[in-house]
Amino acid sequence: MEGRKSDMGKNKVHVKRDDTVIVLSGKDKGKKGKVIQVAPKEGKVIVEGINMVSKHVKPKSQEETGGIIKGEGAMYACKVQLLCKKCNKPARTGHAMRGDKKIRVCKRCNEEI
């Protein structure tokens, strides 16, 4: 289609690794955790201690034991919101220039995140 901008290459996620987030919806609604991994292409994040899933593992050798292993599952990034360190509440993020650096700021209290 002519004159239309393509959506390709616009895989951005509003949270980064090591951010503290709160879950907005789902079975873990209201829980807080730290982002372990971000997958921008899929638009998903993995949060520590949130969305625990059971995985059945078969032993690969005779020394190894199989069984059920619990681990964090990926969830859509739109289901989490960044927590502000100062006001300790969920916050939308904005951007500001401090010197020659572009930083993320809390829209609620204007503090650096």
HELIX and SHEET records of a PDB file:
HELIX    1   1 ALA A   77  LYS A   79  5                                   3    
SHEET    1   A 5 MET A  75  TYR A  76  0                                        
SHEET    2   A 5 LYS A  44  VAL A  47 -1                                        
SHEET    3   A 5 LYS A  32  ALA A  39 -1                                        
SHEET    4   A 5 THR A  20  VAL A  23 -1                                        
SHEET    5   A 5 VAL A  80  LEU A  82 -1                                        
SHEET    1   B 2 MET A  52  VAL A  57  0                                        
SHEET    2   B 2 GLY A  67  GLU A  72 -1                                        
SHEET    1   C 2 THR A  93  ARG A  98  0                                        
SHEET    2   C 2 LYS A 101  CYS A 106 -1                                        
END                                                                             
